[in-house]
Amino acid sequence: MSTDVISSPPQTVRVRIPAGAANALCQVRPIRSGMASAEVVVRGRRVDIETSDEGQVLFPTDVGLTLLTALNADPALPVAGARALDIGCGSGLYTVALAMAGAAHVTALDVNPACADVTRDNAARNGIRPAQIATIVGDLAELKVAEPWDLVVCNPPHFPHDPVYVANDGIEAALVGGSDGRALYDVLLARLDELLAPGGTLLLTHSSLTDIPRTRQTLRRNGYECRTVQVCELDIPMRRYAKHRDVLLSRLYRLRATERAVFRGLRFEVHTLASTRIDSLNGSGE
């Protein structure tokens, strides 16, 4: 499946995935009953992620894959030699990709215990040494930080919660983020000073359904420079909630009415944001 890539100044790449397309940013192949593989090239290295398409661990989606296309689009984004934290590691897509792109070590965090197992399996499948990654099962709000990281990556859940489609499973944890979809975004922003080492970078996949201006304002107020590496336009991914499509859309309409969500029809955008403390950029950080 082809995508349109258009240069959009300043230094931002714009990607448009055609309406109706799915898995446009990777190659998907069935491998055995109930299992599938997603293949993507990241900085010249082929990453192969296997998981069930219907299990408790979310199969890689185009929303999440946009962060990897941003890494490919901007070679200046720091990976080689970095200590990285992958928040909401899911299938291990980012953990494996960062390790294969030269990260010195990657810590993979997720509230879903199944994600830790799948991440370790996918790391081994791609030839990553066990010592190069660590998996933690837990909530970001309770994570103990012994040493901050050079690079933090995150693709937060972005759908608003509604009791009609509540499931309390691993897929909901990956897709639903509280009453306005921002639950993990807000915890991440509140703890960012603890998580990032001086000169470190946050690379964030940000849905236009979850108030991008609010995040940018919070980062700026907290002393971070924030730039948009990439903007990807695509369909709102509602396959998992097809039976409750109207309920989900009604929640999104309410957020849009209060200017907390931006979408047109069934199309929205995913922005890849790169943020670094301004004092670190100026060389005045400790």
C-alpha positions as protocol buffer text, in pm:
chain_id: "A"
residue {
  index: 1
  type: MET
  ca { x: 0 y: 0 z: 0 }
}
residue {
  index: 2
  type: SER
  ca { x: 152 y: 330 z: -106 }
}
residue {
  index: 3
  type: THR
  ca { x: 137 y: 655 z: 88 }
}
residue {
  index: 4
  type: ASP
  ca { x: 181 y: 1014 z: -23 }
}
residue {
  index: 5
  type: VAL
  ca { x: 478 y: 1193 z: 137 }
}
residue {
  index: 6
  type: ILE
  ca { x: 489 y: 1570 z: 101 }
}
residue {
  index: 7
  type: SER
  ca { x: 755 y: 1807 z: 236 }
}
residue {
  index: 8
  type: SER
  ca { x: 595 y: 2063 z: 467 }
}
residue {
  index: 9
  type: PRO
  ca { x: 822 y: 2338 z: 602 }
}
residue {
  index: 10
  type: PRO
  ca { x: 973 y: 2405 z: 843 }
}
residue {
  index: 11
  type: GLN
  ca { x: 1152 y: 2069 z: 872 }
}
residue {
  index: 12
  type: THR
  ca { x: 830 y: 1873 z: 903 }
}
residue {
  index: 13
  type: VAL
  ca { x: 737 y: 1572 z: 694 }
}
residue {
  index: 14
  type: ARG
  ca { x: 372 y: 1524 z: 603 }
}
residue {
  index: 15
  type: VAL
  ca { x: 242 y: 1173 z: 532 }
}
residue {
  index: 16
  type: ARG
  ca { x: -105 y: 1090 z: 405 }
}
residue {
  index: 17
  type: ILE
  ca { x: -238 y: 736 z: 433 }
}
residue {
  index: 18
  type: PRO
  ca { x: -527 y: 687 z: 184 }
}
residue {
  index: 19
  type: ALA
  ca { x: -879 y: 649 z: 322 }
}
residue {
  index: 20
  type: GLY
  ca { x: -970 y: 286 z: 382 }
}
residue {
  index: 21
  type: ALA
  ca { x: -608 y: 173 z: 400 }
}
residue {
  index: 22
  type: ALA
  ca { x: -477 y: -34 z: 691 }
}
residue {
  index: 23
  type: ASN
  ca { x: -123 y: -149 z: 771 }
}
residue {
  index: 24
  type: ALA
  ca { x: 7 y: 100 z: 517 }
}
residue {
  index: 25
  type: LEU
  ca { x: 332 y: 161 z: 707 }
}
residue {
  index: 26
  type: CYS
  ca { x: 442 y: -201 z: 742 }
}
residue {
  index: 27
  type: GLN
  ca { x: 423 y: -535 z: 566 }
}
residue {
  index: 28
  type: VAL
  ca { x: 186 y: -780 z: 733 }
}
residue {
  index: 29
  type: ARG
  ca { x: 192 y: -1153 z: 673 }
}
residue {
  index: 30
  type: PRO
  ca { x: 14 y: -1441 z: 846 }
}
residue {
  index: 31
  type: ILE
  ca { x: 262 y: -1684 z: 998 }
}
residue {
  index: 32
  type: ARG
  ca { x: 42 y: -1944 z: 1170 }
}
residue {
  index: 33
  type: SER
  ca { x: -308 y: -1977 z: 1306 }
}
residue {
  index: 34
  type: GLY
  ca { x: -408 y: -1662 z: 1493 }
}
residue {
  index: 35
  type: MET
  ca { x: -63 y: -1502 z: 1458 }
}
residue {
  index: 36
  type: ALA
  ca { x: 72 y: -1241 z: 1221 }
}
residue {
  index: 37
  type: SER
  ca { x: 399 y: -1061 z: 1157 }
}
residue {
  index: 38
  type: ALA
  ca { x: 455 y: -689 z: 1097 }
}
residue {
  index: 39
  type: GLU
  ca { x: 777 y: -603 z: 916 }
}
residue {
  index: 40
  type: VAL
  ca { x: 919 y: -252 z: 900 }
}
residue {
  index: 41
  type: VAL
  ca { x: 1261 y: -108 z: 818 }
}
residue {
  index: 42
  type: VAL
  ca { x: 1401 y: 136 z: 1076 }
}
residue {
  index: 43
  type: ARG
  ca { x: 1724 y: 317 z: 991 }
}
residue {
  index: 44
  type: GLY
  ca { x: 1825 y: 42 z: 753 }
}
residue {
  index: 45
  type: ARG
  ca { x: 1745 y: -250 z: 983 }
}
residue {
  index: 46
  type: ARG
  ca { x: 1451 y: -484 z: 929 }
}
residue {
  index: 47
  type: VAL
  ca { x: 1231 y: -523 z: 1236 }
}
residue {
  index: 48
  type: ASP
  ca { x: 998 y: -824 z: 1257 }
}
residue {
  index: 49
  type: ILE
  ca { x: 721 y: -814 z: 1521 }
}
residue {
  index: 50
  type: GLU
  ca { x: 495 y: -1112 z: 1582 }
}
residue {
  index: 51
  type: THR
  ca { x: 176 y: -1119 z: 1788 }
}
residue {
  index: 52
  type: SER
  ca { x: -184 y: -1229 z: 1773 }
}
residue {
  index: 53
  type: ASP
  ca { x: -417 y: -999 z: 1583 }
}
residue {
  index: 54
  type: GLU
  ca { x: -699 y: -1076 z: 1829 }
}
residue {
  index: 55
  type: GLY
  ca { x: -516 y: -1132 z: 2157 }
}
residue {
  index: 56
  type: GLN
  ca { x: -440 y: -920 z: 2464 }
}
residue {
  index: 57
  type: VAL
  ca { x: -145 y: -738 z: 2303 }
}
residue {
  index: 58
  type: LEU
  ca { x: -223 y: -481 z: 2035 }
}
residue {
  index: 59
  type: PHE
  ca { x: -86 y: -569 z: 1692 }
}
residue {
  index: 60
  type: PRO
  ca { x: 125 y: -283 z: 1548 }
}
residue {
  index: 61
  type: THR
  ca { x: -96 y: -14 z: 1395 }
}
residue {
  index: 62
  type: ASP
  ca { x: -29 y: 270 z: 1155 }
}
residue {
  index: 63
  type: VAL
  ca { x: -77 y: 515 z: 1446 }
}
residue {
  index: 64
  type: GLY
  ca { x: 214 y: 364 z: 1635 }
}
residue {
  index: 65
  type: LEU
  ca { x: 424 y: 305 z: 1326 }
}
residue {
  index: 66
  type: THR
  ca { x: 427 y: 679 z: 1249 }
}
residue {
  index: 67
  type: LEU
  ca { x: 692 y: 725 z: 1518 }
}
residue {
  index: 68
  type: LEU
  ca { x: 923 y: 489 z: 1332 }
}
residue {
  index: 69
  type: THR
  ca { x: 865 y: 664 z: 999 }
}
residue {
  index: 70
  type: ALA
  ca { x: 957 y: 987 z: 1180 }
}
residue {
  index: 71
  type: LEU
  ca { x: 1281 y: 827 z: 1301 }
}
residue {
  index: 72
  type: ASN
  ca { x: 1359 y: 736 z: 941 }
}
residue {
  index: 73
  type: ALA
  ca { x: 1268 y: 1084 z: 818 }
}
residue {
  index: 74
  type: ASP
  ca { x: 1491 y: 1267 z: 1068 }
}
residue {
  index: 75
  type: PRO
  ca { x: 1835 y: 1107 z: 1117 }
}
residue {
  index: 76
  type: ALA
  ca { x: 1921 y: 1380 z: 1369 }
}
residue {
  index: 77
  type: LEU
  ca { x: 1688 y: 1222 z: 1625 }
}
residue {
  index: 78
  type: PRO
  ca { x: 1924 y: 1061 z: 1879 }
}
residue {
  index: 79
  type: VAL
  ca { x: 1917 y: 682 z: 1910 }
}
residue {
  index: 80
  type: ALA
  ca { x: 2271 y: 540 z: 1880 }
}
residue {
  index: 81
  type: GLY
  ca { x: 2422 y: 485 z: 2222 }
}
residue {
  index: 82
  type: ALA
  ca { x: 2115 y: 612 z: 2406 }
}
residue {
  index: 83
  type: ARG
  ca { x: 1955 y: 468 z: 2716 }
}
residue {
  index: 84
  type: ALA
  ca { x: 1589 y: 463 z: 2616 }
}
residue {
  index: 85
  type: LEU
  ca { x: 1254 y: 420 z: 2790 }
}
residue {
  index: 86
  type: ASP
  ca { x: 961 y: 279 z: 2591 }
}
residue {
  index: 87
  type: ILE
  ca { x: 639 y: 374 z: 2773 }
}
residue {
  index: 88
  type: GLY
  ca { x: 350 y: 145 z: 2684 }
}
residue {
  index: 89
  type: CYS
  ca { x: 572 y: -103 z: 2502 }
}
residue {
  index: 90
  type: GLY
  ca { x: 289 y: -323 z: 2373 }
}
residue {
  index: 91
  type: SER
  ca { x: 430 y: -580 z: 2131 }
}
residue {
  index: 92
  type: GLY
  ca { x: 782 y: -442 z: 2173 }
}
residue {
  index: 93
  type: LEU
  ca { x: 778 y: -256 z: 1841 }
}
residue {
  index: 94
  type: TYR
  ca { x: 967 y: 51 z: 1965 }
}
residue {
  index: 95
  type: THR
  ca { x: 1188 y: -146 z: 2205 }
}
residue {
  index: 96
  type: VAL
  ca { x: 1310 y: -375 z: 1928 }
}
residue {
  index: 97
  type: ALA
  ca { x: 1343 y: -94 z: 1673 }
}
residue {
  index: 98
  type: LEU
  ca { x: 1547 y: 127 z: 1907 }
}
residue {
  index: 99
  type: ALA
  ca { x: 1775 y: -159 z: 2010 }
}
residue {
  index: 100
  type: MET
  ca { x: 1837 y: -251 z: 1647 }
}
residue {
  index: 101
  type: ALA
  ca { x: 1900 y: 115 z: 1560 }
}
residue {
  index: 102
  type: GLY
  ca { x: 2183 y: 127 z: 1811 }
}
residue {
  index: 103
  type: ALA
  ca { x: 2036 y: 217 z: 2151 }
}
residue {
  index: 104
  type: ALA
  ca { x: 2268 y: 102 z: 2428 }
}
residue {
  index: 105
  type: HIS
  ca { x: 1978 y: -19 z: 2642 }
}
residue {
  index: 106
  type: VAL
  ca { x: 1599 y: -3 z: 2630 }
}
residue {
  index: 107
  type: THR
  ca { x: 1362 y: -28 z: 2924 }
}
residue {
  index: 108
  type: ALA
  ca { x: 1015 y: -144 z: 2818 }
}
residue {
  index: 109
  type: LEU
  ca { x: 726 y: -45 z: 3046 }
}
residue {
  index: 110
  type: ASP
  ca { x: 362 y: -156 z: 3023 }
}
residue {
  index: 111
  type: VAL
  ca { x: 70 y: -212 z: 3261 }
}
residue {
  index: 112
  type: ASN
  ca { x: -23 y: -527 z: 3068 }
}
residue {
  index: 113
  type: PRO
  ca { x: 183 y: -830 z: 3183 }
}
residue {
  index: 114
  type: ALA
  ca { x: 132 y: -1000 z: 2846 }
}
residue {
  index: 115
  type: CYS
  ca { x: 323 y: -716 z: 2680 }
}
residue {
  index: 116
  type: ALA
  ca { x: 639 y: -794 z: 2876 }
}
residue {
  index: 117
  type: ASP
  ca { x: 635 y: -1154 z: 2752 }
}
residue {
  index: 118
  type: VAL
  ca { x: 565 y: -1058 z: 2390 }
}
residue {
  index: 119
  type: THR
  ca { x: 831 y: -784 z: 2398 }
}
residue {
  index: 120
  type: ARG
  ca { x: 1097 y: -1028 z: 2522 }
}
residue {
  index: 121
  type: ASP
  ca { x: 994 y: -1283 z: 2258 }
}
residue {
  index: 122
  type: ASN
  ca { x: 1015 y: -1027 z: 1979 }
}
residue {
  index: 123
  type: ALA
  ca { x: 1350 y: -899 z: 2102 }
}
residue {
  index: 124
  type: ALA
  ca { x: 1492 y: -1251 z: 2094 }
}
residue {
  index: 125
  type: ARG
  ca { x: 1339 y: -1313 z: 1752 }
}
residue {
  index: 126
  type: ASN
  ca { x: 1528 y: -1011 z: 1618 }
}
residue {
  index: 127
  type: GLY
  ca { x: 1860 y: -1118 z: 1768 }
}
residue {
  index: 128
  type: ILE
  ca { x: 1872 y: -865 z: 2050 }
}
residue {
  index: 129
  type: ARG
  ca { x: 2085 y: -964 z: 2349 }
}
residue {
  index: 130
  type: PRO
  ca { x: 1879 y: -1014 z: 2669 }
}
residue {
  index: 131
  type: ALA
  ca { x: 2108 y: -768 z: 2850 }
}
residue {
  index: 132
  type: GLN
  ca { x: 2017 y: -493 z: 2602 }
}
residue {
  index: 133
  type: ILE
  ca { x: 1656 y: -468 z: 2721 }
}
residue {
  index: 134
  type: ALA
  ca { x: 1463 y: -478 z: 3047 }
}
residue {
  index: 135
  type: THR
  ca { x: 1087 y: -520 z: 3084 }
}
residue {
  index: 136
  type: ILE
  ca { x: 883 y: -369 z: 3368 }
}
residue {
  index: 137
  type: VAL
  ca { x: 516 y: -440 z: 3436 }
}
residue {
  index: 138
  type: GLY
  ca { x: 364 y: -135 z: 3601 }
}
residue {
  index: 139
  type: ASP
  ca { x: 205 y: 207 z: 3579 }
}
residue {
  index: 140
  type: LEU
  ca { x: 411 y: 509 z: 3472 }
}
residue {
  index: 141
  type: ALA
  ca { x: 266 y: 703 z: 3766 }
}
residue {
  index: 142
  type: GLU
  ca { x: 435 y: 459 z: 4006 }
}
residue {
  index: 143
  type: LEU
  ca { x: 759 y: 398 z: 3816 }
}
residue {
  index: 144
  type: LYS
  ca { x: 1070 y: 439 z: 4033 }
}
residue {
  index: 145
  type: VAL
  ca { x: 1341 y: 625 z: 3844 }
}
residue {
  index: 146
  type: ALA
  ca { x: 1689 y: 527 z: 3955 }
}
residue {
  index: 147
  type: GLU
  ca { x: 1858 y: 696 z: 3658 }
}
residue {
  index: 148
  type: PRO
  ca { x: 1688 y: 912 z: 3392 }
}
residue {
  index: 149
  type: TRP
  ca { x: 1692 y: 818 z: 3025 }
}
residue {
  index: 150
  type: ASP
  ca { x: 1847 y: 986 z: 2721 }
}
residue {
  index: 151
  type: LEU
  ca { x: 1544 y: 906 z: 2505 }
}
residue {
  index: 152
  type: VAL
  ca { x: 1181 y: 851 z: 2605 }
}
residue {
  index: 153
  type: VAL
  ca { x: 934 y: 725 z: 2345 }
}
residue {
  index: 154
  type: CYS
  ca { x: 560 y: 687 z: 2386 }
}
residue {
  index: 155
  type: ASN
  ca { x: 248 y: 624 z: 2180 }
}
residue {
  index: 156
  type: PRO
  ca { x: -26 y: 685 z: 2440 }
}
residue {
  index: 157
  type: PRO
  ca { x: -381 y: 550 z: 2423 }
}
residue {
  index: 158
  type: HIS
  ca { x: -599 y: 822 z: 2273 }
}
residue {
  index: 159
  type: PHE
  ca { x: -966 y: 721 z: 2280 }
}
residue {
  index: 160
  type: PRO
  ca { x: -1199 y: 860 z: 2550 }
}
residue {
  index: 161
  type: HIS
  ca { x: -1348 y: 612 z: 2794 }
}
residue {
  index: 162
  type: ASP
  ca { x: -1715 y: 517 z: 2785 }
}
residue {
  index: 163
  type: PRO
  ca { x: -1883 y: 243 z: 2996 }
}
residue {
  index: 164
  type: VAL
  ca { x: -2060 y: 111 z: 2685 }
}
residue {
  index: 165
  type: TYR
  ca { x: -1734 y: -23 z: 2540 }
}
residue {
  index: 166
  type: VAL
  ca { x: -1535 y: -76 z: 2860 }
}
residue {
  index: 167
  type: ALA
  ca { x: -1346 y: -406 z: 2847 }
}
residue {
  index: 168
  type: ASN
  ca { x: -1080 y: -392 z: 3121 }
}
residue {
  index: 169
  type: ASP
  ca { x: -831 y: -587 z: 2911 }
}
residue {
  index: 170
  type: GLY
  ca { x: -495 y: -535 z: 2750 }
}
residue {
  index: 171
  type: ILE
  ca { x: -642 y: -387 z: 2433 }
}
residue {
  index: 172
  type: GLU
  ca { x: -838 y: -125 z: 2625 }
}
residue {
  index: 173
  type: ALA
  ca { x: -522 y: -29 z: 2814 }
}
residue {
  index: 174
  type: ALA
  ca { x: -353 y: 30 z: 2477 }
}
residue {
  index: 175
  type: LEU
  ca { x: -636 y: 230 z: 2320 }
}
residue {
  index: 176
  type: VAL
  ca { x: -845 y: 405 z: 2587 }
}
residue {
  index: 177
  type: GLY
  ca { x: -701 y: 687 z: 2797 }
}
residue {
  index: 178
  type: GLY
  ca { x: -951 y: 810 z: 3053 }
}
residue {
  index: 179
  type: SER
  ca { x: -1246 y: 1046 z: 3013 }
}
residue {
  index: 180
  type: ASP
  ca { x: -1077 y: 1266 z: 2751 }
}
residue {
  index: 181
  type: GLY
  ca { x: -816 y: 1023 z: 2617 }
}
residue {
  index: 182
  type: ARG
  ca { x: -531 y: 1216 z: 2782 }
}
residue {
  index: 183
  type: ALA
  ca { x: -464 y: 1006 z: 3093 }
}
residue {
  index: 184
  type: LEU
  ca { x: -118 y: 881 z: 2995 }
}
residue {
  index: 185
  type: TYR
  ca { x: -22 y: 1207 z: 2822 }
}
residue {
  index: 186
  type: ASP
  ca { x: -83 y: 1399 z: 3144 }
}
residue {
  index: 187
  type: VAL
  ca { x: 111 y: 1156 z: 3366 }
}
residue {
  index: 188
  type: LEU
  ca { x: 401 y: 1160 z: 3120 }
}
residue {
  index: 189
  type: LEU
  ca { x: 417 y: 1540 z: 3111 }
}
residue {
  index: 190
  type: ALA
  ca { x: 398 y: 1561 z: 3490 }
}
residue {
  index: 191
  type: ARG
  ca { x: 693 y: 1322 z: 3532 }
}
residue {
  index: 192
  type: LEU
  ca { x: 904 y: 1426 z: 3232 }
}
residue {
  index: 193
  type: ASP
  ca { x: 1166 y: 1614 z: 3436 }
}
residue {
  index: 194
  type: GLU
  ca { x: 1232 y: 1294 z: 3633 }
}
residue {
  index: 195
  type: LEU
  ca { x: 1239 y: 1070 z: 3327 }
}
residue {
  index: 196
  type: LEU
  ca { x: 1469 y: 1267 z: 3095 }
}
residue {
  index: 197
  type: ALA
  ca { x: 1842 y: 1305 z: 3150 }
}
residue {
  index: 198
  type: PRO
  ca { x: 1997 y: 1647 z: 3076 }
}
residue {
  index: 199
  type: GLY
  ca { x: 1996 y: 1689 z: 2698 }
}
residue {
  index: 200
  type: GLY
  ca { x: 1751 y: 1401 z: 2663 }
}
residue {
  index: 201
  type: THR
  ca { x: 1468 y: 1385 z: 2410 }
}
residue {
  index: 202
  type: LEU
  ca { x: 1103 y: 1292 z: 2437 }
}
residue {
  index: 203
  type: LEU
  ca { x: 967 y: 1145 z: 2113 }
}
residue {
  index: 204
  type: LEU
  ca { x: 589 y: 1139 z: 2139 }
}
residue {
  index: 205
  type: THR
  ca { x: 321 y: 1010 z: 1905 }
}
residue {
  index: 206
  type: HIS
  ca { x: 37 y: 1258 z: 1960 }
}
residue {
  index: 207
  type: SER
  ca { x: -316 y: 1208 z: 1832 }
}
residue {
  index: 208
  type: SER
  ca { x: -517 y: 1510 z: 1719 }
}
residue {
  index: 209
  type: LEU
  ca { x: -806 y: 1357 z: 1918 }
}
residue {
  index: 210
  type: THR
  ca { x: -628 y: 1446 z: 2245 }
}
residue {
  index: 211
  type: ASP
  ca { x: -561 y: 1822 z: 2240 }
}
residue {
  index: 212
  type: ILE
  ca { x: -216 y: 1871 z: 2087 }
}
residue {
  index: 213
  type: PRO
  ca { x: -210 y: 2246 z: 2169 }
}
residue {
  index: 214
  type: ARG
  ca { x: -252 y: 2168 z: 2541 }
}
residue {
  index: 215
  type: THR
  ca { x: 51 y: 1939 z: 2534 }
}
residue {
  index: 216
  type: ARG
  ca { x: 264 y: 2191 z: 2346 }
}
residue {
  index: 217
  type: GLN
  ca { x: 165 y: 2466 z: 2591 }
}
residue {
  index: 218
  type: THR
  ca { x: 249 y: 2245 z: 2889 }
}
residue {
  index: 219
  type: LEU
  ca { x: 588 y: 2155 z: 2745 }
}
residue {
  index: 220
  type: ARG
  ca { x: 668 y: 2519 z: 2670 }
}
residue {
  index: 221
  type: ARG
  ca { x: 556 y: 2628 z: 3018 }
}
residue {
  index: 222
  type: ASN
  ca { x: 780 y: 2360 z: 3172 }
}
residue {
  index: 223
  type: GLY
  ca { x: 1084 y: 2478 z: 2979 }
}
residue {
  index: 224
  type: TYR
  ca { x: 1088 y: 2242 z: 2679 }
}
residue {
  index: 225
  type: GLU
  ca { x: 1137 y: 2317 z: 2313 }
}
residue {
  index: 226
  type: CYS
  ca { x: 888 y: 2117 z: 2109 }
}
residue {
  index: 227
  type: ARG
  ca { x: 906 y: 2063 z: 1735 }
}
residue {
  index: 228
  type: THR
  ca { x: 686 y: 1863 z: 1500 }
}
residue {
  index: 229
  type: VAL
  ca { x: 894 y: 1605 z: 1319 }
}
residue {
  index: 230
  type: GLN
  ca { x: 608 y: 1456 z: 1118 }
}
residue {
  index: 231
  type: VAL
  ca { x: 233 y: 1487 z: 1063 }
}
residue {
  index: 232
  type: CYS
  ca { x: 42 y: 1185 z: 938 }
}
residue {
  index: 233
  type: GLU
  ca { x: -319 y: 1202 z: 818 }
}
residue {
  index: 234
  type: LEU
  ca { x: -514 y: 876 z: 838 }
}
residue {
  index: 235
  type: ASP
  ca { x: -848 y: 717 z: 925 }
}
residue {
  index: 236
  type: ILE
  ca { x: -957 y: 706 z: 1289 }
}
residue {
  index: 237
  type: PRO
  ca { x: -880 y: 339 z: 1376 }
}
residue {
  index: 238
  type: MET
  ca { x: -1211 y: 204 z: 1504 }
}
residue {
  index: 239
  type: ARG
  ca { x: -1194 y: -163 z: 1404 }
}
residue {
  index: 240
  type: ARG
  ca { x: -1171 y: -281 z: 1765 }
}
residue {
  index: 241
  type: TYR
  ca { x: -1477 y: -70 z: 1852 }
}
residue {
  index: 242
  type: ALA
  ca { x: -1682 y: -128 z: 1537 }
}
residue {
  index: 243
  type: LYS
  ca { x: -1985 y: -245 z: 1737 }
}
residue {
  index: 244
  type: HIS
  ca { x: -1978 y: 78 z: 1940 }
}
residue {
  index: 245
  type: ARG
  ca { x: -1874 y: 313 z: 1659 }
}
residue {
  index: 246
  type: ASP
  ca { x: -2157 y: 560 z: 1719 }
}
residue {
  index: 247
  type: VAL
  ca { x: -2086 y: 579 z: 2092 }
}
residue {
  index: 248
  type: LEU
  ca { x: -1717 y: 640 z: 2036 }
}
residue {
  index: 249
  type: LEU
  ca { x: -1787 y: 906 z: 1775 }
}
residue {
  index: 250
  type: SER
  ca { x: -2034 y: 1079 z: 2006 }
}
residue {
  index: 251
  type: ARG
  ca { x: -1759 y: 1105 z: 2269 }
}
residue {
  index: 252
  type: LEU
  ca { x: -1521 y: 1247 z: 2010 }
}
residue {
  index: 253
  type: TYR
  ca { x: -1783 y: 1497 z: 1889 }
}
residue {
  index: 254
  type: ARG
  ca { x: -1815 y: 1628 z: 2245 }
}
residue {
  index: 255
  type: LEU
  ca { x: -1439 y: 1674 z: 2271 }
}
residue {
  index: 256
  type: ARG
  ca { x: -1431 y: 1849 z: 1934 }
}
residue {
  index: 257
  type: ALA
  ca { x: -1710 y: 2084 z: 2045 }
}
residue {
  index: 258
  type: THR
  ca { x: -1484 y: 2203 z: 2330 }
}
residue {
  index: 259
  type: GLU
  ca { x: -1179 y: 2229 z: 2097 }
}
residue {
  index: 260
  type: ARG
  ca { x: -1003 y: 1934 z: 2261 }
}
residue {
  index: 261
  type: ALA
  ca { x: -1014 y: 1710 z: 1952 }
}
residue {
  index: 262
  type: VAL
  ca { x: -952 y: 1785 z: 1586 }
}
residue {
  index: 263
  type: PHE
  ca { x: -1081 y: 1560 z: 1307 }
}
residue {
  index: 264
  type: ARG
  ca { x: -1282 y: 1584 z: 988 }
}
residue {
  index: 265
  type: GLY
  ca { x: -1526 y: 1310 z: 902 }
}
residue {
  index: 266
  type: LEU
  ca { x: -1340 y: 994 z: 999 }
}
residue {
  index: 267
  type: ARG
  ca { x: -995 y: 1143 z: 932 }
}
residue {
  index: 268
  type: PHE
  ca { x: -753 y: 1269 z: 1196 }
}
residue {
  index: 269
  type: GLU
  ca { x: -382 y: 1339 z: 1235 }
}
residue {
  index: 270
  type: VAL
  ca { x: -97 y: 1191 z: 1433 }
}
residue {
  index: 271
  type: HIS
  ca { x: 186 y: 1433 z: 1511 }
}
residue {
  index: 272
  type: THR
  ca { x: 530 y: 1307 z: 1610 }
}
residue {
  index: 273
  type: LEU
  ca { x: 668 y: 1561 z: 1858 }
}
residue {
  index: 274
  type: ALA
  ca { x: 1032 y: 1585 z: 1968 }
}
residue {
  index: 275
  type: SER
  ca { x: 1094 y: 1777 z: 2291 }
}
residue {
  index: 276
  type: THR
  ca { x: 1414 y: 1873 z: 2473 }
}
residue {
  index: 277
  type: ARG
  ca { x: 1469 y: 2105 z: 2768 }
}
residue {
  index: 278
  type: ILE
  ca { x: 1565 y: 2454 z: 2655 }
}
residue {
  index: 279
  type: ASP
  ca { x: 1838 y: 2488 z: 2919 }
}
residue {
  index: 280
  type: SER
  ca { x: 1996 y: 2169 z: 2781 }
}
residue {
  index: 281
  type: LEU
  ca { x: 1988 y: 2312 z: 2430 }
}
residue {
  index: 282
  type: ASN
  ca { x: 2160 y: 2627 z: 2557 }
}
residue {
  index: 283
  type: GLY
  ca { x: 2425 y: 2425 z: 2735 }
}
residue {
  index: 284
  type: SER
  ca { x: 2327 y: 2565 z: 3075 }
}
residue {
  index: 285
  type: GLY
  ca { x: 2178 y: 2247 z: 3222 }
}
residue {
  index: 286
  type: GLU
  ca { x: 2348 y: 2080 z: 3512 }
}
